[in-house]
Amino acid sequence: MLNERRSPYFATVGLIDGGTKIGRVAGFLPRDPEISLELVGAGGQKIRVPLPTETVAYVGLHRSGRTGAKLADRDRVLRKVHLPGGRSFIVEVRAADIASRLGFYCLPAESQSQFEEIFFYTQGVNAVEDVELIGTMLVDGGLVNKQDLERGLAEHAARRNVPIGQILLEQKKIAPASLEDAVAIQARRRMRLGEVLIEEKLATKEDIDAALVEQKKRAGKRLGDVLVEMNIVSEKDLAITLARKFNIPFIDLDQCAVNPAAATEVSAEIITKYCVLPVDADAHAITLAIGDPLAMEAVDLLRFQANKQVREVIVVPSQLRRYVDRHLEARQIEELGGVDRILEELAGDEQPVVEEQNPLQGVEVQESDSAVIKLANQIIMDAYRAGASDIHIEPNGRERSAVVRFRVDGDCVAYRDIPPAYRRSLVARIKIMAQLDISERRKPQDGKIRLQLKDRPIELRVATIPTVGDNEDVVMRILANARPLPLERMGMGARNLAALRSVIAKPYGLVLCVGPTGSGKTTTLHSALGAINNIDMKIWTAEDPVEITQAGLRQVQMNPKIGLTFATALRSFLRADPDVIMIGEMRDHETAQIAVESSLTGHLVLSTLHTNSASETITRLLDMGLDPFNFGDALLGVLAQRLTRTLCKACRETYPGTRAEWDEIVALYGEKAMEERLGRTFGPSFMLARAKGCDECSGTGYRGRMAIHELLVNDERTKPLIARRAPVAEIRKAAMEGGMTTLLEDGIEKALAGHVDVRQVLAVAAR
């Protein structure tokens, strides 16, 4: 090896800072404190330069035609050595040598390398990566048998400068196309995403370095995901670039048919673990949709398990995740049998359900009644898949079917009719799951169900209510253990977002979020808390129920049965050194009074209230008996909001608005305000959006909801009005003069931006 050379030789010394020096080395011992390198100066004179070894990454001996050291085949492994500055080498090395504390010797794997052998210092190596040998890949892929490979390797040992693939071609053991595919895969394994993006000019080295630093903070995150989140590259551009780079087809799953039969070729475990999706299959090959062509574990595993060729296609990762989730949910439904099959099973049951004669007598449901159990589970799972917020089970007596409806995006939609004979069995099963008394059907009951669906826990708040005709309705609110959204993703206009940030940055005062049940008040409050949730803030919350959990918050679940109400919790918080207090709802005068007093004694208090608008909230609280002077001093702002259905992004399109549509919007918003505030006039620039309906939105044209807001900031205009109990109209006028946009105005602005249509805005906001 290098240290055995006695005569001087030419070498390249690579430095840790990325630089290199080429000269003659008289002798080399890795343990020496410095390397003596002889350089030739500009005038031809020889200059001896000492290089401290702590500054050196590697020393490479140049080829001289002499036979260098060899590694026994049984000992050598192929590795990629990554150095500072982005440089890397593919080398053959003994696995045991890599563990050396000082460094390791190796042979360059590329026949065209200028080096005969190399020594890498440990301090100069960023990473050592496994590289699969081309011969092993050919055997694993079924392109050549092991015996033919061994004969090829024997000849390769005598012809070191001839690649093993070329030898196998000469021996006619492999087809040229197969070798090209294998070489392409091997080249792909050697590449790193950062190198590809820099080469394709989608990112700079500084971008990649910053993303790598960020990636270390987010354990488990892929570099591509980090780059997308940092807005360095778009998800689609990244996918298309990788597809072009590796000559892999790029497809849009929304525009192509997925073969359902292909799913049987791949286990759910592989699909779940690697987030891949089989989209087609035949007798010889499987077409696999992947999101990251540099992550090849799934392809390797599938090729081994299925014993077929794997054809890859690249898909935008977020789209792939959506289709994978849909596929896994469909599999789960098929395993459970689906509601229709469960109902068929119930209908064919030899043990019919016997209606009890005494209406006060309970229904006994055995845990072994698997069909009813599966039916209850299936209804909940389908509701969760549909994005429902509530499940309504509505029995209609012995003669008519029970109706099951879901509330999706604010509207109730029909789901299934359940035969009347099974209405009580289904209700009783749900009561068992919620740990309610199944023998009590005369009065309402409340309970909770906790389930694990897929990889996510969900909680259902259950309410049973006796109805006429000896029926018992069930309403279940789905609480999906959500996480808070960043405040900037709440869909607020620029003015509202800036004003709300300013309000919650105050050290004390009262902030209210108002609207009807299900309008997203809790979500907004948690987003506001998330914006100020720092290590230096002590934040207490009293909620009923705790729908959103957030690290750093001390959250308390209310329990009125034992006397733990909002008022008692609020009193306790004041003795627990709070900076910020969030009260789930101000339901009575006592809670409201304590909240105002708390905000006046140096605490920021956030809460909700069921009122229609920001200005009406003020008069409502004054009517509850609050002192107008204290309340006026304490109040910082009131945010009223509604949720309106949004146009489906998959089938949404823009079109030139008509004169009639312009006149309708002007009548709602005001022509002067349209021109001065929004800079809009009727003409070719007046564009609106609509959605024609597609599979993604079940033909409705709407999918999802977004909030419209009305933020009243309590300032010098409104404080005197609160003190003298001014009417709602006067308070609203003063707030609008201060810059407040009403719910209707905010909705119109979102309609002009193409997110919603005017019809949906009018469905939730008064004219």
C-alpha positions in Angstrom: 0.0 0.0 0.0 1.0 3.7 0.1 3.2 3.4 3.1 5.1 0.5 1.5 6.4 2.7 -1.4 10.1 3.5 -1.0 10.8 5.5 -4.1 9.1 9.0 -4.6 5.8 9.0 -6.4 3.2 11.4 -7.6 0.1 11.9 -5.5 -2.9 14.1 -5.0 -3.5 15.4 -1.5 -7.2 16.3 -1.0 -7.7 18.9 1.8 -10.7 19.1 4.2 -11.5 22.6 2.9 -12.1 21.1 -0.6 -8.8 22.1 -2.2 -6.2 19.7 -3.7 -2.4 19.8 -4.1 -0.5 17.6 -6.6 3.1 16.8 -6.2 5.8 14.2 -5.4 5.7 12.4 -2.1 8.9 10.8 -0.9 7.2 8.5 1.6 3.9 8.3 3.4 2.9 7.0 6.8 -0.7 7.8 7.9 0.4 8.3 11.5 3.0 11.0 10.6 2.0 14.5 11.9 2.5 15.9 8.4 2.9 15.0 4.7 5.9 16.3 2.9 4.8 17.2 -0.6 7.3 18.4 -3.3 5.8 20.9 -5.7 7.2 22.5 -8.9 7.3 26.3 -8.7 6.6 28.8 -11.6 10.3 29.0 -12.4 10.8 25.2 -12.4 12.3 25.2 -8.9 11.2 22.5 -6.5 9.4 23.6 -3.4 8.8 21.3 -0.4 5.5 22.0 1.4 4.6 20.4 4.7 0.9 19.6 5.1 -0.4 18.9 8.6 -2.4 15.6 8.4 -5.3 17.1 10.4 -6.0 19.3 7.3 -6.0 16.3 4.9 -9.0 14.4 3.7 -7.3 11.8 1.5 -4.0 11.0 -0.3 -4.3 9.4 -3.8 -1.4 7.6 -5.5 -1.4 8.3 -9.3 -1.3 5.4 -11.7 2.2 4.4 -12.9 1.6 1.2 -14.8 2.9 -0.8 -11.9 0.7 -3.4 -10.3 -0.6 -2.0 -7.0 -2.0 -3.8 -4.0 -5.0 -6.2 -4.4 -7.8 -7.1 -2.1 -9.1 -10.6 -1.9 -12.5 -10.9 -3.6 -14.0 -12.5 -0.4 -12.9 -9.4 1.6 -13.8 -6.5 -0.7 -16.9 -4.5 -0.5 -18.0 -1.6 -2.7 -18.5 1.7 -1.0 -19.1 5.4 -1.9 -17.0 7.7 0.2 -18.4 11.3 0.6 -16.0 14.1 1.3 -16.4 17.8 2.2 -17.3 20.0 -0.7 -19.6 17.5 -2.3 -16.8 15.3 -3.8 -17.2 11.5 -3.6 -15.3 8.3 -4.7 -16.5 4.8 -5.5 -14.0 2.4 -4.0 -13.3 -1.2 -3.1 -12.3 -1.6 0.5 -12.1 -4.3 3.2 -15.2 -3.8 5.4 -13.0 -4.3 8.6 -10.7 -1.4 7.5 -13.5 1.2 7.5 -13.8 1.0 11.3 -10.2 2.1 11.8 -10.0 5.2 13.9 -7.2 6.8 11.8 -8.5 6.0 8.3 -8.5 3.3 5.7 -6.8 2.2 2.4 -8.9 1.3 -0.6 -8.8 0.8 -4.4 -10.8 3.0 -6.8 -13.7 1.0 -8.4 -13.8 3.0 -11.6 -11.4 1.8 -14.2 -10.9 5.3 -15.5 -9.8 6.6 -12.1 -6.4 8.5 -12.1 -5.6 6.8 -8.8 -4.0 3.5 -8.2 -4.9 3.5 -4.5 -6.2 5.9 -1.9 -5.9 6.5 1.8 -8.9 8.3 3.4 -8.4 10.1 6.8 -11.4 9.6 9.1 -11.6 13.3 9.9 -12.0 14.1 6.2 -14.9 11.6 5.5 -18.5 12.8 5.7 -20.1 9.5 5.1 -19.5 6.0 3.7 -22.4 4.6 1.7 -23.1 1.1 0.5 -23.0 0.5 -3.2 -24.4 -2.6 -4.8 -22.1 -4.4 -7.2 -23.4 -4.6 -10.8 -23.0 -8.4 -10.8 -25.1 -8.8 -7.6 -27.8 -6.6 -9.2 -27.9 -8.8 -12.3 -28.2 -11.9 -10.3 -30.9 -10.4 -8.0 -32.8 -9.2 -11.0 -32.8 -12.6 -12.6 -30.8 -11.3 -15.6 -27.9 -13.7 -15.1 -27.4 -16.9 -13.1 -24.8 -17.2 -10.3 -22.6 -19.6 -12.2 -22.3 -17.4 -15.3 -21.5 -14.4 -13.0 -18.7 -16.4 -11.3 -17.2 -17.3 -14.7 -17.4 -13.7 -15.7 -15.7 -12.6 -12.5 -12.9 -15.1 -13.0 -12.1 -13.4 -16.4 -12.6 -9.9 -14.8 -9.9 -10.7 -12.3 -7.4 -11.1 -15.2 -8.8 -8.1 -17.1 -9.3 -5.5 -14.4 -9.8 -2.6 -16.8 -12.7 -4.3 -18.5 -16.1 -3.8 -16.7 -17.8 -7.0 -15.6 -20.9 -6.0 -17.6 -18.8 -5.9 -20.8 -17.4 -9.3 -20.1 -20.9 -10.8 -19.6 -21.9 -9.2 -22.9 -18.9 -10.7 -24.7 -19.8 -14.1 -23.2 -23.4 -13.6 -24.4 -24.7 -14.2 -20.8 -26.8 -11.0 -20.8 -28.7 -8.8 -23.3 -27.5 -5.2 -23.9 -30.8 -3.7 -22.9 -30.8 -5.6 -19.6 -27.2 -4.4 -18.9 -28.2 -0.8 -19.7 -31.1 -1.0 -17.2 -28.9 -2.5 -14.5 -26.2 0.1 -15.0 -28.8 2.9 -14.9 -30.2 1.5 -11.6 -26.6 1.3 -10.2 -25.9 4.9 -11.2 -29.2 6.0 -9.6 -28.1 4.3 -6.3 -24.9 6.3 -6.3 -26.7 9.6 -6.7 -27.9 11.9 -4.0 -30.9 14.2 -4.3 -28.9 17.3 -3.6 -26.4 16.5 -6.4 -29.3 16.0 -8.8 -31.0 19.2 -8.0 -27.8 21.2 -8.2 -26.9 19.6 -11.6 -30.4 20.3 -12.9 -30.2 23.9 -11.6 -33.3 23.6 -9.4 -31.3 24.4 -6.3 -28.0 25.9 -5.3 -25.4 24.3 -3.1 -26.3 26.8 -0.4 -30.0 25.8 -0.7 -29.0 22.1 -0.2 -26.8 22.9 2.7 -29.5 24.9 4.4 -32.0 22.0 3.8 -29.6 19.4 5.2 -29.3 21.5 8.4 -33.1 21.7 8.6 -33.4 18.0 7.9 -31.3 17.2 11.0 -33.9 19.0 13.1 -36.7 17.0 11.6 -35.7 13.4 12.3 -37.2 11.0 9.7 -38.0 13.6 7.1 -36.8 13.0 3.6 -34.6 15.8 2.0 -37.2 16.2 -0.8 -40.0 16.9 1.7 -37.8 19.5 3.5 -36.9 21.3 0.3 -40.6 21.5 -0.7 -41.6 22.8 2.8 -38.8 25.4 2.6 -40.2 26.5 -0.8 -36.9 25.9 -2.5 -38.5 23.7 -5.1 -42.1 22.8 -5.9 -43.3 19.2 -5.4 -44.3 18.8 -9.1 -41.1 20.3 -10.5 -39.1 18.0 -8.2 -40.9 14.9 -9.4 -40.7 15.9 -13.1 -37.0 16.6 -12.8 -36.2 13.3 -11.2 -38.3 11.5 -13.8 -36.4 13.2 -16.6 -33.1 12.6 -15.0 -33.5 8.9 -14.5 -35.6 8.3 -17.7 -38.6 7.1 -15.7 -42.1 8.0 -17.0 -44.0 10.7 -15.0 -47.7 10.2 -14.7 -50.7 12.0 -13.2 -52.8 9.5 -11.3 -55.9 11.7 -11.7 -55.6 11.3 -15.5 -54.9 7.5 -15.8 -56.8 4.4 -14.8 -55.4 2.3 -12.0 -55.8 -1.4 -12.5 -57.5 -2.8 -9.3 -56.1 -6.3 -10.0 -52.6 -5.0 -9.6 -53.2 -4.5 -5.9 -53.3 -8.2 -5.3 -49.6 -8.4 -6.4 -48.3 -6.3 -3.5 -48.9 -6.7 0.2 -50.6 -3.9 2.2 -47.5 -3.8 4.4 -45.2 -2.8 1.5 -47.7 -0.2 0.3 -48.0 1.3 3.8 -44.3 1.2 4.7 -42.9 2.6 1.5 -45.9 4.7 0.2 -45.9 3.0 -3.2 -48.9 1.9 -5.3 -49.2 -0.8 -7.9 -51.1 0.7 -10.9 -50.9 -2.1 -13.4 -49.7 -5.7 -13.6 -49.4 -8.5 -16.2 -47.8 -12.0 -16.2 -44.3 -10.6 -16.5 -44.2 -7.2 -14.8 -45.7 -4.9 -12.2 -46.0 -1.2 -12.8 -45.3 0.6 -9.5 -46.0 4.3 -8.8 -43.3 5.8 -6.6 -42.6 9.3 -5.2 -38.8 9.1 -4.8 -36.7 7.3 -7.4 -33.7 7.5 -5.0 -35.4 5.4 -2.4 -35.3 1.9 -4.0 -35.9 -0.4 -1.0 -39.5 -1.0 -2.1 -38.5 -1.8 -5.7 -35.8 -4.2 -4.5 -38.2 -5.9 -2.1 -41.0 -6.2 -4.6 -38.7 -7.6 -7.3 -37.6 -10.3 -4.9 -41.1 -11.2 -3.5 -43.1 -11.1 -6.7 -40.3 -12.6 -8.9 -41.3 -10.2 -11.7 -39.9 -7.2 -13.5 -40.8 -4.0 -11.8 -41.6 -1.0 -14.0 -41.4 2.3 -12.1 -43.5 5.4 -12.8 -43.0 8.7 -10.8 -45.9 10.5 -9.2 -46.1 13.7 -7.2 -45.7 12.5 -3.6 -48.7 14.2 -2.1 -50.9 12.8 -4.9 -49.4 9.4 -4.3 -50.1 9.6 -0.6 -53.7 10.5 -1.3 -54.2 7.5 -3.6 -52.4 5.1 -1.2 -54.7 6.2 1.6 -57.7 5.7 -0.6 -56.4 2.2 -1.7 -55.7 1.1 1.9 -59.1 2.3 3.1 -60.8 0.4 0.2 -58.9 -2.7 1.3 -60.1 -2.3 4.8 -63.7 -1.9 3.6 -63.3 -5.0 1.6 -62.0 -6.9 4.6 -64.9 -5.7 6.7 -67.3 -6.5 3.9 -68.8 -3.1 3.4 -72.2 -2.0 4.7 -74.2 -3.6 1.9 -72.6 -7.0 2.6 -73.1 -6.6 6.3 -76.7 -5.8 5.8 -77.0 -8.9 3.6 -75.4 -10.9 6.4 -78.0 -9.5 8.9 -80.8 -10.2 6.5 -79.7 -13.8 6.1 -79.3 -14.3 9.9 -81.2 -17.4 11.1 -81.8 -15.7 14.4 -84.1 -12.7 13.7 -84.2 -9.8 16.1 -87.2 -10.1 18.4 -88.8 -6.7 19.3 -89.4 -6.5 23.0 -93.0 -6.1 24.2 -92.2 -3.8 27.1 -90.9 -0.4 25.8 -89.1 0.1 29.1 -87.3 -3.2 28.8 -83.7 -3.0 27.5 -82.3 -4.8 24.5 -79.7 -7.4 25.1 -77.0 -7.3 22.5 -74.3 -10.0 22.7 -70.7 -9.2 21.9 -70.8 -12.2 19.6 -73.3 -10.5 17.4 -70.5 -9.8 14.9 -72.7 -8.4 12.1 -74.0 -5.6 14.3 -70.5 -4.9 15.6 -69.2 -4.7 12.1 -72.0 -2.5 11.0 -71.4 0.0 13.7 -67.6 0.0 13.0 -68.2 0.4 9.2 -70.6 3.4 9.7 -67.9 5.2 11.8 -65.1 4.3 9.4 -67.1 5.5 6.3 -68.0 8.7 8.1 -64.3 9.4 8.9 -63.3 8.6 5.3 -66.0 11.0 4.0 -64.7 13.8 6.1 -67.9 14.0 8.1 -68.1 16.0 11.3 -71.2 14.2 12.7 -73.1 10.9 12.3 -76.9 10.9 12.7 -78.7 7.6 13.3 -82.5 8.3 13.1 -84.8 5.3 13.8 -88.4 5.5 12.4 -90.3 2.8 14.3 -90.9 -0.8 13.4 -92.4 -0.2 10.0 -89.9 2.2 8.4 -86.1 1.9 7.9 -83.8 3.8 10.2 -81.9 6.6 8.3 -78.2 7.2 8.7 -76.9 10.6 7.6 -73.5 12.2 7.7 -72.8 15.9 8.0 -70.1 16.7 5.4 -68.8 20.3 4.9 -71.7 21.6 6.9 -74.5 19.8 5.0 -76.3 16.6 5.9 -76.1 13.9 3.3 -77.9 10.5 3.2 -75.7 7.5 3.8 -77.7 4.3 4.2 -81.1 3.0 5.3 -81.0 0.3 8.0 -83.8 -2.3 8.2 -86.2 -1.4 11.1 -85.6 -4.7 12.8 -82.0 -3.8 13.6 -82.5 -0.2 14.7 -82.3 -1.1 18.5 -79.4 -3.5 18.1 -77.4 -0.8 16.3 -78.2 1.9 18.9 -77.5 -0.6 21.7 -74.1 -1.5 20.2 -73.1 2.2 20.0 -74.2 2.7 23.6 -72.1 -0.2 24.7 -69.1 1.3 22.8 -69.8 4.7 24.6 -70.2 2.9 28.0 -73.8 4.1 28.4 -76.7 2.4 30.1 -78.4 0.3 27.4 -81.4 -0.3 29.6 -82.2 3.4 29.9 -84.1 4.7 26.9 -86.3 7.3 28.5 -83.8 10.1 28.9 -80.9 11.6 27.0 -77.4 10.2 27.7 -73.9 11.5 26.8 -70.7 9.5 26.3 -67.5 9.0 24.3 -66.1 6.4 22.0 -62.3 6.1 21.4 -61.2 4.1 18.3 -58.0 3.5 16.4 -58.6 3.9 12.7 -55.6 3.2 10.5 -52.7 4.9 12.1 -54.8 7.6 13.7 -56.8 7.6 16.9 -60.2 9.3 16.8 -62.8 10.1 19.5 -66.5 10.4 19.1 -68.8 12.4 21.4 -72.0 10.4 21.6 -75.5 11.8 22.4 -78.6 9.7 22.6 -82.0 11.3 22.6 -85.4 9.6 23.0 -87.8 10.6 20.2 -91.5 10.0 19.5 -92.6 6.5 18.5 -90.5 4.7 21.0 -87.3 5.6 19.1 -83.9 6.6 20.3 -81.8 8.8 18.1 -78.0 8.8 18.2 -75.7 11.7 17.1 -72.0 11.2 17.1 -69.5 14.1 16.7 -66.2 13.0 15.3 -63.2 14.5 17.1 -60.2 13.4 15.1 -57.5 14.4 17.6 -56.5 17.2 15.3 -53.4 19.4 15.4 -53.4 23.2 15.3 -52.9 24.9 12.0 -50.5 27.8 11.7 -52.3 31.1 11.9 -51.2 32.1 8.3 -53.0 29.0 7.0 -56.4 29.9 8.4 -57.5 31.7 5.3 -57.5 35.2 6.8 -57.2 38.4 4.7 -54.0 40.4 5.2 -55.8 43.0 7.4 -57.4 40.5 9.6 -54.3 38.4 10.0 -52.1 41.4 10.9 -54.7 42.8 13.3 -55.2 39.4 15.1 -51.5 38.9 15.5 -51.3 42.4 17.0 -54.2 41.7 19.4 -52.9 38.3 20.7 -49.4 39.9 21.2 -50.9 42.1 24.0 -49.8 41.1 27.5 -53.4 41.2 28.9 -56.9 41.7 27.8 -59.9 39.7 26.4 -60.1 38.2 22.9 -63.3 36.5 21.8 -64.0 34.2 18.8 -67.7 33.9 18.1 -70.0 32.1 15.8 -72.5 29.2 15.7 -71.7 25.6 16.7 -69.4 24.0 14.2 -68.0 27.2 12.8 -64.4 26.4 13.7 -64.0 28.7 16.7 -61.9 26.2 18.7 -59.6 25.6 15.7 -59.0 29.4 15.4 -58.3 29.8 19.1 -55.8 27.0 19.0 -54.1 28.5 16.0 -53.9 31.8 17.9 -52.4 30.0 20.9 -49.9 28.2 18.7 -48.7 31.6 17.5 -47.8 32.7 21.0 -47.0 29.2 22.5 -43.3 29.8 23.5 -41.2 28.4 26.3 -41.6 31.7 28.2 -45.4 31.5 28.2 -47.5 29.6 30.7 -50.8 28.7 29.0 -53.8 27.1 30.6 -56.9 25.9 28.7 -60.3 24.7 30.0 -62.2 22.8 27.3 -65.2 20.6 26.9 -64.2 18.5 25.1 -60.4 18.7 24.4 -60.6 18.4 20.6 -57.1 19.7 19.7 -54.0 18.8 21.6 -50.9 21.1 21.5 -47.6 20.5 23.2 -46.7 23.3 25.7 -50.3 23.9 26.7 -51.7 22.7 30.0 -55.2 21.5 28.9 -58.0 20.6 31.3 -61.1 18.6 30.4 -64.3 19.9 32.0 -66.4 17.5 34.1 -69.6 19.1 35.3 -70.7 15.9 37.1 -68.0 16.4 39.7 -68.2 20.2 39.7 -65.4 21.0 37.4 -66.9 23.7 35.3 -65.4 26.6 33.3 -65.9 29.0 36.2 -64.2 26.7 38.8 -61.4 25.9 36.3 -60.8 29.6 35.7 -60.6 30.3 39.4 -58.0 27.5 39.7 -56.0 28.8 36.8 -55.6 32.2 38.5 -53.7 30.4 41.3 -51.5 28.6 38.9 -49.3 31.5 37.6 -50.8 31.8 34.1 -49.8 34.2 31.3 -52.5 33.1 29.0 -55.9 31.5 29.7 -58.2 29.9 27.2 -61.8 29.2 28.2 -63.7 26.9 25.8 -66.9 28.8 26.1 -68.4 31.6 28.2 -71.8 30.1 28.9 -72.9 32.1 31.9 -72.5 35.4 33.7 -70.1 33.9 36.3 -67.6 32.7 33.7 -67.8 35.9 31.8 -67.3 38.0 34.9 -64.2 36.0 36.0 -62.8 36.2 32.5 -63.1 40.0 32.4 -61.6 40.3 35.9 -58.7 38.0 34.9 -57.9 40.1 31.8 -57.9 43.2 33.9 -55.4 41.7 36.4 -52.6 41.1 33.9 -53.7 38.0 31.9 -54.5 37.4 28.3 -57.8 35.6 28.1 -59.2 33.9 25.0 -62.7 32.4 24.8 -65.7 31.7 22.5 -69.3 32.7 22.5 -72.4 31.7 20.4 -73.3 35.0 18.7 -74.0 36.0 15.1 -71.5 38.9 14.6 -68.7 40.7 16.3 -70.8 43.8 17.2 -73.7 41.7 18.5 -71.2 40.0 20.9 -70.7 43.2 22.8 -74.4 43.8 23.4 -74.9 40.2 24.3 -72.3 40.3 27.0 -73.6 43.6 28.3 -77.0 42.0 28.5 -75.5 39.2 30.6 -74.8 41.8 33.3 -71.2 42.7 32.7 -70.1 46.2 33.8 -69.7 48.2 30.6 -66.7 50.2 31.8 -64.7 47.1 32.9 -65.7 45.2 29.8 -64.8 48.1 27.5 -61.3 48.3 29.1 -60.7 44.6 29.1 -61.9 43.8 25.5 -59.1 43.7 22.9 -61.1 42.3 19.9 -63.9 40.0 18.7 -63.4 37.7 15.8 -66.6 36.4 14.2 -66.4 33.6 11.7 -68.3 31.1 9.6 -67.3 28.1 7.5 -68.4 28.1 3.9 -68.0 25.3 1.4 -65.1 25.7 -1.0 -65.0 24.9 -4.7 -63.4 21.6 -5.6 -59.8 22.2 -6.6 -59.8 19.2 -9.0 -62.6 20.5 -11.2 -62.5 24.3 -10.5 -62.3 26.6 -13.4 -62.3 30.4 -14.0 -64.7 32.1 -16.4 -65.6 35.7 -17.3 -68.3 37.0 -15.0 -71.6 38.2 -16.5 -73.1 41.6 -16.0 -75.9 40.1 -13.8 -73.3 38.5 -11.6 -71.4 41.8 -11.3 -74.6 43.6 -10.3 -75.4 40.9 -7.7 -71.9 41.3 -6.1 -72.0 45.1 -6.3 -75.4 45.1 -4.5 -73.8 43.0 -1.7 -70.4 44.7 -1.5 -71.0 48.3 -2.8 -69.7 49.6 -6.1 -67.6 52.3 -4.5 -66.0 49.9 -2.1 -65.4 47.5 -5.0 -63.5 50.1 -6.9 -61.6 51.8 -4.0 -60.9 48.9 -1.8 -60.5 46.1 -4.3 -59.7 48.0 -7.5 -62.4 46.0 -9.4 -64.6 47.3 -12.2 -66.8 45.4 -14.6 -64.9 44.3 -17.7 -62.7 41.6 -19.1 -60.8 41.4 -15.8 -63.9 40.4 -13.9 -63.4 36.7 -13.4 -65.2 34.2 -11.2 -64.7 30.5 -10.5 -67.0 27.6 -10.7 -66.7 23.8 -10.4 -68.6 21.4 -12.6 -68.3 18.3 -10.4 -66.0 15.3 -10.5 -65.2 12.1 -8.7 -63.1 13.9 -6.1 -66.2 16.0 -5.0 -68.8 13.3 -5.7 -70.2 15.5 -8.5 -71.2 18.3 -6.1 -68.5 20.8 -7.2 -67.6 21.5 -3.6 -65.0 19.9 -1.4 -63.8 21.2 2.0 -64.6 24.4 3.8 -62.8 27.6 4.6 -63.5 30.4 7.1 -64.8 33.9 6.4 -64.0 36.4 9.2 -65.1 39.6 10.8 -62.6 41.1 13.2 -63.6 44.0 15.4 -60.6 45.6 17.2 -61.7 47.5 20.3 -60.2 51.0 19.9 -60.9 54.6 20.7 -63.9 54.6 18.4 -65.7 51.7 20.1 -64.7 52.0 23.7 -67.0 55.0 24.4 -69.9 53.2 22.6 -69.4 50.2 24.9 -69.4 52.4 28.0 -72.8 54.0 27.1 -74.3 50.7 25.8 -74.7 51.9 22.2 -76.9 49.8 19.8 -75.4 47.1 17.5 -75.7 49.2 14.4 -73.7 52.1 15.9 -70.9 49.8 17.1 -70.8 48.1 13.7 -70.5 51.4 11.9 -67.7 52.6 14.1 -65.8 49.3 13.7 -66.1 49.5 9.9 -64.8 53.0 9.9 -61.8 51.5 11.7 -61.2 49.0 8.9 -63.4 46.1 9.8 -64.7 44.0 6.9 -68.0 42.2 7.6 -68.5 38.5 7.2 -70.3 39.1 3.9 -67.5 41.4 2.6 -64.8 38.9 3.5 -66.8 36.1 1.8 -67.2 38.2 -1.4 -63.5 38.9 -1.5 -62.8 35.1 -1.2 -65.4 34.5 -4.0 -63.5 37.0 -6.3 -60.3 35.2 -5.4 -61.8 32.0 -6.8 -62.0 30.0 -3.5 -65.8 30.0 -3.1 -68.9 31.1 -4.9 -71.4 33.8 -3.9 -74.2 31.3 -3.3 -72.2 29.5 -0.5 -71.2 32.8 1.1 -74.9 33.9 1.3 -75.8 30.5 2.8 -73.7 31.4 5.9 -73.5 35.2 6.0 -76.5 37.7 6.3 -76.9 40.3 3.7 
